[in-house]
Amino acid sequence: MPEFLSVIIIGLAFAGLLFVILEDVIHINKAQTVLFFGTLSWLLLFMFSGHEENHAIVIEGLYENIAEIAGLWLFLLAAMTFVVYLNKKGLIESLIYRFLPQQISERKLLFFIALFAFAFSSLADNITATLISIALILSLKLETKKTIRFATVVVFAVNSGGVAMITGDVTTLMIFLQGKASITNLLLLSMPALLAVIALATLLSFSLKETIHIQMKKDNHEPVDVAIAFVFVLTILGTIASNILFDIPPVLTFLFGLSVMFLVARAYGEDTENDPILNYIRQIEFDTLLFFLGILLLVGALKEIHALESFVRIYDVLPIWLANYIMGILSAIIDNVPLTAALLKSDVTMNVQQWLSLTYAVGVGGSMLIIGSAAGIVAMSKIEALTFISYFKYFLLLFFAYTLGYGATMFMGTLL
């Protein structure tokens, strides 16, 4: 391939990022712009692939990229359909009322949601944990500024909670499968990760001084609603168990759970011609799915020109602890999965402590920008006021919390 092609594709990736940042200024949906730049990058790769050997490599890369996107799309479709149904039926709101008192300070509420998001993301995947946590926030009907503040904590807490469990974050699973750290080693990450979440929640809670009065409501749910909620919980638990025991991809178990949801609705008479259960699929945010599509196409194109591999070279000039720290910062801009994959395929030699620090860095570092993680993108799609700029206002606090957690991870590693 010609050298100028790499420059053009990197330029398109930066342009896509810029258009996302300036969404509030240019008033063009971020999904539309990243989809344009992502597809254009692959078109150029095919046009300038040259001889048949390179052309075959590009085709193989595209199919691999599409397979990753399809898995994410189908997983999101299943998870979002469950959440849309439960939210429409008010089950998520009812769950909140069961655990919250009639009167609670905003500070306590912020810590409650932070801990809930942290714990839930350790059991479920980041996307499902974000969907549930954001639905919880929206049901409280807070002021816009406070909603953004709560959502910021959720994004950071969800990403932090996932780093200690192989079911919570893809990069954690990748590092575990390569034998770089054991499950017991990874579980140790929960303490520094929780410390960082508490620190961020504390910093963001200082200006919260009001008390929230929660109006208790009676549960008027149909048996079918409770049954589908039970199916959703079983789907999450089944996803974790089947992945650990049989290495079954989460997308398969979630699609199975979705099919059970449809059959349960039919059995209870909820699926009718006037109100078909499939209508809930049409109510999910397809903007989110298209945004993911564009972002992953862009990242896939960068991977195809080996642009991501250049980041690994920082290990040749910097100490490993500093290189891992920087990798975490880079993961706020570039997807952490290809970054981690590039490192695992390289000749970088690290001990358990250093692999744990990398696991934390790439898992939590993406929280510093709203577009740096799947949790951030999902939250942005659910809350209209949550944009790149509104989230970026808390960058210094997020950077501090990330640095604190990374430092605690390094200290913990010395005890191994």
C-alpha positions in Angstrom: 0.0 0.0 0.0 1.2 3.5 -0.7 2.6 5.4 2.3 0.3 8.4 1.8 -2.7 6.1 2.5 -1.7 5.7 6.2 -1.5 9.4 6.6 -4.9 9.9 5.0 -6.6 7.2 7.2 -5.0 8.6 10.4 -6.2 12.1 9.3 -9.7 10.7 8.8 -9.6 9.2 12.3 -8.7 12.5 13.8 -11.3 14.2 11.8 -13.9 11.8 13.1 -12.8 12.5 16.6 -13.0 16.2 16.0 -16.5 16.1 14.6 -17.6 14.2 17.7 -16.1 16.8 20.0 -17.7 19.7 18.0 -21.2 18.0 17.7 -22.8 20.8 19.8 -21.2 23.4 17.5 -21.8 21.9 14.1 -25.1 20.3 15.0 -24.4 17.1 13.0 -25.1 13.8 14.8 -21.9 12.1 15.8 -23.2 8.7 14.5 -23.5 10.2 11.0 -20.0 11.7 10.9 -18.0 8.7 12.3 -20.0 6.3 10.0 -18.9 8.5 7.1 -15.2 8.6 8.0 -15.2 4.9 9.0 -16.7 3.6 5.8 -14.5 6.1 3.7 -11.4 4.7 5.4 -12.2 1.2 4.3 -13.1 2.3 0.8 -9.7 3.9 0.4 -8.0 0.7 1.7 -9.7 -1.3 -1.0 -9.0 1.3 -3.7 -5.3 1.5 -2.9 -4.7 -2.1 -1.8 -2.6 -2.8 -4.9 -1.9 -6.4 -5.9 -4.0 -9.4 -5.1 -2.1 -10.4 -1.9 -2.7 -7.0 -0.2 -6.3 -7.1 -1.5 -6.9 -10.4 0.2 -5.4 -9.1 3.5 -7.8 -6.1 3.4 -10.8 -8.3 2.7 -9.8 -10.6 5.6 -9.4 -7.5 7.9 -12.8 -6.2 6.9 -14.5 -9.5 7.6 -12.8 -9.7 11.0 -13.8 -6.1 11.8 -17.4 -6.8 10.7 -17.5 -9.9 12.9 -16.5 -7.8 16.0 -19.1 -5.2 15.1 -21.8 -7.8 14.6 -21.1 -9.4 17.9 -21.3 -6.0 19.7 -24.4 -5.0 17.8 -26.3 -8.1 18.6 -25.3 -8.0 22.2 -26.4 -4.4 22.5 -29.7 -5.1 20.8 -30.5 -7.9 23.3 -29.4 -5.9 26.3 -31.1 -2.7 25.2 -34.4 -4.5 24.5 -34.5 -5.9 28.0 -33.8 -2.5 29.5 -36.3 -0.7 27.3 -39.0 -3.2 28.4 -38.2 -3.0 32.1 -37.9 0.8 32.0 -41.2 1.2 30.2 -42.9 -1.1 32.7 -41.4 0.9 35.6 -39.6 -2.1 37.1 -36.3 -0.3 37.4 -37.9 2.6 39.2 -39.6 0.2 41.6 -36.3 -1.4 42.3 -34.9 1.9 43.4 -37.8 2.6 45.7 -37.2 -0.7 47.5 -33.6 0.2 48.4 -33.8 3.9 48.9 -35.5 5.7 51.8 -38.2 8.3 51.3 -35.7 11.0 52.1 -32.0 10.9 51.2 -29.3 13.5 50.7 -27.9 14.0 47.3 -24.5 13.1 48.6 -25.5 9.8 49.9 -27.4 9.1 46.7 -24.3 9.8 44.6 -22.3 7.3 46.7 -25.2 4.8 46.5 -25.3 5.0 42.7 -21.5 4.9 42.4 -21.2 1.7 44.6 -24.2 0.2 42.8 -22.6 0.8 39.3 -19.2 -0.5 40.6 -20.6 -3.7 42.0 -23.0 -4.4 39.2 -20.4 -4.0 36.5 -18.3 -6.6 38.3 -21.0 -9.2 37.8 -22.4 -8.0 34.4 -20.7 -6.5 31.5 -20.0 -2.7 31.2 -22.8 -2.0 28.7 -25.6 -3.7 30.7 -24.3 -2.1 34.0 -24.4 1.3 32.3 -27.8 0.9 30.9 -29.2 -0.1 34.3 -27.4 2.7 36.2 -28.4 5.4 33.7 -32.0 4.3 33.8 -31.8 4.5 37.6 -30.5 8.1 37.4 -33.1 9.2 34.8 -35.9 7.8 36.9 -34.9 10.2 39.8 -35.6 13.2 37.5 -32.7 15.3 38.8 -31.6 18.7 37.5 -29.7 18.6 34.2 -26.3 19.6 35.8 -26.7 17.1 38.6 -27.7 14.3 36.1 -24.5 14.9 34.2 -22.5 14.8 37.5 -24.2 11.5 38.5 -23.6 10.1 35.0 -19.9 11.0 35.1 -19.6 8.9 38.3 -21.5 6.1 36.7 -19.2 5.9 33.7 -16.1 5.9 35.9 -17.5 3.4 38.4 -18.7 1.0 35.7 -15.3 0.9 34.0 -13.6 0.6 37.4 -15.8 -2.3 38.6 -15.2 -4.3 35.4 -11.4 -4.4 35.6 -11.2 -7.0 38.4 -13.4 -9.6 36.8 -12.9 -11.5 33.5 -16.7 -11.1 32.9 -16.6 -7.3 33.5 -14.2 -6.1 30.8 -13.0 -7.5 27.5 -9.4 -6.4 28.1 -9.3 -8.1 31.5 -10.5 -11.3 29.9 -7.9 -11.0 27.1 -5.0 -10.6 29.6 -6.3 -13.5 31.7 -6.6 -15.9 28.7 -3.0 -15.1 27.7 -1.9 -16.3 31.1 -0.5 -12.9 32.2 -2.5 -12.8 35.4 -4.6 -15.3 37.4 -8.2 -14.7 38.6 -7.0 -14.2 42.1 -4.4 -11.6 40.9 -7.1 -9.7 39.0 -9.5 -9.7 42.0 -6.9 -7.6 43.9 -7.6 -4.8 41.4 -11.0 -4.3 43.0 -9.5 -2.4 46.0 -7.5 0.3 44.1 -10.4 0.6 41.6 -12.9 1.1 44.5 -10.6 3.6 46.1 -10.6 5.7 42.9 -14.4 5.6 42.6 -14.8 6.7 46.2 -12.3 9.5 45.6 -14.2 10.8 42.5 -17.6 10.5 44.2 -16.2 12.5 47.2 -14.8 15.3 44.9 -18.1 15.5 43.0 -20.3 15.5 46.1 -19.0 18.7 47.7 -21.5 20.9 46.0 -24.4 18.6 46.6 -26.2 19.9 49.6 -29.9 19.3 48.9 -32.1 16.5 50.1 -34.2 14.4 47.7 -37.7 13.4 48.7 -38.6 10.2 47.0 -42.3 9.6 46.5 -43.0 6.0 47.2 -45.2 4.2 44.7 -47.1 1.0 44.9 -46.0 -1.9 42.7 -48.7 -2.5 40.1 -46.7 -4.8 37.9 -48.2 -7.7 35.9 -46.9 -11.2 36.5 -45.4 -11.1 33.0 -43.2 -8.1 33.9 -41.8 -9.9 37.0 -41.2 -13.0 34.9 -39.3 -11.0 32.2 -37.2 -9.3 34.9 -36.4 -12.7 36.3 -35.4 -13.8 32.8 -33.1 -10.8 32.5 -31.4 -11.6 35.8 -31.0 -15.2 34.9 -29.5 -14.1 31.5 -26.9 -12.0 33.2 -26.0 -14.8 35.7 -26.1 -17.4 32.9 -23.8 -15.3 30.7 -21.2 -15.1 33.5 -21.4 -18.8 34.3 -21.4 -20.1 30.7 -18.5 -17.9 29.8 -16.4 -19.2 32.7 -17.4 -22.8 32.4 -17.8 -23.3 28.7 -16.2 -20.2 27.1 -19.5 -19.3 25.5 -19.5 -15.7 24.0 -21.8 -13.4 26.0 -23.7 -12.4 22.8 -25.0 -15.9 22.4 -26.4 -16.2 25.9 -28.0 -12.8 25.7 -29.7 -13.6 22.4 -30.9 -16.8 24.0 -32.3 -14.8 26.9 -34.0 -12.4 24.5 -35.7 -15.4 22.7 -36.9 -16.7 26.1 -38.2 -13.2 26.9 -40.3 -13.3 23.7 -41.6 -16.7 24.5 -42.5 -15.8 28.0 -44.4 -12.7 26.8 -46.3 -14.9 24.4 -47.1 -17.4 27.1 -48.5 -14.7 29.3 -50.5 -13.1 26.5 -48.4 -10.0 26.4 -47.4 -10.5 22.7 -50.5 -9.4 20.8 -51.2 -8.0 17.3 -51.9 -4.6 18.7 -48.9 -4.6 21.0 -46.3 -7.0 19.7 -43.3 -7.7 22.0 -41.0 -7.1 19.0 -42.0 -3.4 19.1 -39.6 -3.0 22.0 -36.7 -3.7 19.7 -37.7 -0.7 17.6 -37.6 1.6 20.6 -33.8 1.1 21.3 -31.4 3.8 20.4 -30.1 2.9 16.9 -28.0 6.1 17.0 -25.8 4.3 19.5 -25.5 1.3 17.3 -24.5 3.4 14.3 -22.0 5.3 16.4 -20.4 2.1 17.5 -20.3 0.9 13.9 -18.5 4.1 12.8 -16.0 4.0 15.7 -15.1 0.4 15.2 -14.7 0.8 11.5 -12.3 3.6 12.1 -10.3 1.6 14.7 -10.3 -1.4 12.4 -8.9 0.8 9.6 -6.1 2.0 11.9 -5.3 -1.5 12.8 -5.2 -2.5 9.2 -2.4 0.1 8.5 -0.6 -1.0 11.7 -1.0 2.4 13.2 -1.9 0.9 16.6 1.3 -1.1 16.7 3.3 2.2 16.8 2.0 2.9 20.2 3.8 -0.2 21.5 7.1 1.4 20.7 6.8 3.6 23.8 7.9 0.6 25.8 11.3 0.8 24.1 12.0 4.3 25.4 10.0 4.6 28.7 9.9 2.6 31.9 7.1 0.0 31.9 5.1 1.6 34.7 5.1 4.9 32.9 4.3 3.3 29.5 1.4 1.5 31.0 0.1 4.7 32.6 0.3 6.5 29.2 -1.5 3.5 27.5 -4.4 4.1 29.9 -4.5 7.8 28.8 -4.4 6.8 25.1 -7.3 4.4 25.7 -9.4 7.5 26.2 -8.9 8.2 22.5 -8.3 4.8 21.0 -10.3 1.7 21.7 -8.6 -0.3 24.5 -9.2 -3.7 22.9 -6.9 -3.2 19.8 -4.3 -1.5 22.1 -4.3 -4.5 24.5 -4.2 -6.9 21.5 -1.2 -5.1 20.1 0.6 -5.4 23.4 -0.2 -9.1 23.8 1.1 -9.8 20.4 4.3 -7.8 20.9 7.5 -8.9 22.6 7.0 -6.7 25.7 8.0 -8.6 28.8 6.2 -7.7 32.0 5.8 -9.3 35.5 2.4 -9.8 37.2 2.5 -6.4 38.9 3.0 -4.7 35.6 0.3 -6.7 33.8 -2.1 -5.7 36.6 -1.2 -2.1 36.2 -1.8 -2.3 32.5 -5.2 -4.0 33.1 -6.3 -1.2 35.3 -4.9 1.5 33.0 -6.6 0.4 29.8 -9.8 -0.6 31.6 -10.3 2.7 33.5 -8.3 5.2 31.4 -11.1 5.4 28.8 -13.3 7.0 31.4 -11.4 10.3 31.1 -13.3 11.1 27.9 -16.9 10.3 27.2 -16.0 8.6 23.9 -13.2 6.6 25.5 -15.3 3.6 26.6 -18.5 1.7 25.7 -20.0 2.9 29.0 -19.4 6.5 28.1 -20.9 6.1 24.6 -24.0 4.3 26.0 -24.5 7.0 28.7 -24.1 9.8 26.1 -26.8 8.1 24.0 -29.2 7.9 26.9 -28.8 11.4 28.3 -29.2 14.2 25.8 -27.4 16.8 27.8 -24.4 14.6 28.3 -22.0 15.6 25.5 -18.3 15.5 24.9 -18.0 19.1 26.3 -20.2 18.7 29.3 -18.4 15.5 30.4 -15.0 17.1 29.6 -15.6 19.7 32.4 -14.8 17.0 34.9 -11.6 15.8 33.1 -9.2 17.0 35.8 -11.2 15.2 38.5 -11.4 12.0 36.4 -7.6 12.3 35.6 -6.9 12.6 39.3 -9.1 9.6 40.2 -7.5 7.5 37.4 -4.0 8.5 38.6 -4.9 7.7 42.2 -6.2 4.3 41.3 -3.1 3.5 39.1 -0.8 4.5 41.9 -2.7 2.3 44.3 -2.5 -0.6 41.8 1.3 -0.1 41.6 1.6 -0.1 45.4 -0.6 -3.2 45.7 1.6 -4.9 43.1 4.6 -4.6 45.3 2.9 -6.7 47.9 2.5 -9.7 45.6 
